[in-house]
Amino acid sequence: MSNLVVSNISDGTDTVGTGYVVNGSAKQWCRWNMSGTAAIVDSFNTSTLTDNGTGRGELAYTSNMSNGNYHIATGVGELTGGGNRGIGVRGSDQVPAVSGCAYYSFNTSWAASDEDICSASISGDLA
């Protein structure tokens, strides 16, 4: 296997250091819809979305993380309005694993609910 060693990468307009690409950029991200038929809207390094019931979803990564101690940022919303929503890691069912993570979304009453706009971004080390 050959290695290409460079200090910067450029697309002709912007230049970034390779340390940022290797260590600082998202290693996985996904936007999915749990309302109706659960579906991935757009993603990077995400192989599947599993609908595990109302408000419960699980994402599998295409390439594993090196361990389960990575950073997870989440967001949730709805297309039709109606108030605040919440989403978080579903640790009682599955702690973050090297191969994926489970999520739980809630409505304004903190009851499990399937939301239109769910998202997560993972930062950490790939295996």
C-alpha positions in Angstrom: 0.0 0.0 0.0 1.3 3.5 -0.9 1.0 6.6 1.2 0.5 10.1 -0.1 1.9 12.6 2.3 0.7 16.2 1.9 0.2 19.1 4.4 -2.7 20.8 2.6 -5.6 19.9 0.3 -7.2 22.4 -2.1 -10.2 22.4 -4.3 -8.9 25.4 -6.3 -10.7 27.9 -4.2 -10.3 26.8 -0.5 -7.3 25.2 1.1 -7.4 23.2 4.4 -4.7 21.4 6.3 -4.8 17.7 6.1 -4.8 17.5 9.9 -8.3 19.1 9.8 -9.5 16.5 7.3 -8.1 13.6 9.2 -8.8 14.8 12.8 -11.5 17.5 12.7 -14.1 16.9 10.0 -17.3 14.8 10.5 -16.7 11.1 10.2 -20.4 10.4 9.8 -23.5 12.6 9.4 -27.1 11.8 8.6 -30.4 13.6 8.1 -33.4 11.2 8.3 -37.2 11.3 8.5 -39.0 9.1 11.0 -42.5 10.4 10.1 -44.4 7.9 7.9 -42.0 5.6 6.3 -38.6 6.0 8.0 -36.0 7.1 5.4 -32.5 8.6 5.1 -32.8 12.0 3.4 -29.0 12.5 2.9 -25.9 11.1 4.6 -22.2 10.4 4.7 -20.8 7.2 6.1 -24.3 5.9 6.9 -25.3 2.5 5.6 -28.8 1.9 7.1 -31.6 3.4 9.2 -33.7 1.0 11.3 -37.1 2.1 12.6 -37.4 0.5 16.0 -40.8 1.9 16.9 -42.3 5.3 17.7 -39.4 7.8 18.2 -36.8 5.1 18.1 -34.3 4.9 15.3 -30.9 3.3 14.8 -28.2 4.3 12.3 -25.4 2.0 11.2 -22.1 3.3 9.9 -20.5 2.3 6.6 -17.0 2.5 8.2 -16.7 1.7 11.9 -15.4 4.2 14.5 -12.3 3.1 16.4 -14.2 3.0 19.7 -17.5 4.0 21.2 -16.1 7.2 22.8 -16.9 9.6 19.9 -18.7 12.9 19.9 -22.4 13.0 18.8 -24.2 16.2 17.9 -28.0 15.8 17.3 -30.8 18.0 16.0 -34.5 17.5 15.5 -37.4 19.5 14.0 -40.6 19.3 12.1 -41.8 20.6 8.7 -45.2 21.8 9.9 -44.2 23.7 13.1 -45.9 23.1 16.5 -43.1 23.6 19.0 -39.9 22.4 20.4 -38.7 18.8 19.9 -35.8 16.8 21.4 -33.6 14.0 20.3 -30.8 12.1 22.1 -28.8 9.0 22.2 -30.8 6.0 23.3 -28.3 4.6 25.8 -30.7 2.4 27.6 -31.1 0.2 24.5 -27.7 0.7 22.8 -24.7 2.8 23.9 -22.8 4.3 21.0 -21.0 1.4 19.3 -18.2 1.3 16.8 -20.7 0.3 14.2 -23.6 2.7 14.9 -25.8 4.5 17.4 -29.5 4.5 18.5 -31.6 7.6 18.9 -34.9 8.6 20.6 -37.0 11.6 19.5 -39.6 13.4 21.6 -42.4 15.9 21.1 -43.2 19.0 23.2 -44.8 16.8 26.0 -41.6 14.6 26.1 -43.5 11.7 24.7 -41.8 9.5 22.1 -42.7 10.8 18.6 -41.6 10.3 15.0 -40.3 13.6 13.7 -39.8 14.9 10.1 -36.3 16.2 10.5 -33.8 14.2 12.6 -30.0 14.6 12.3 -26.8 13.5 13.8 -23.1 14.2 13.2 -20.2 12.1 14.5 -16.7 13.4 15.2 -14.0 11.0 16.3 -11.5 8.5 15.0 -12.4 5.9 12.3 -11.1 2.4 12.8 
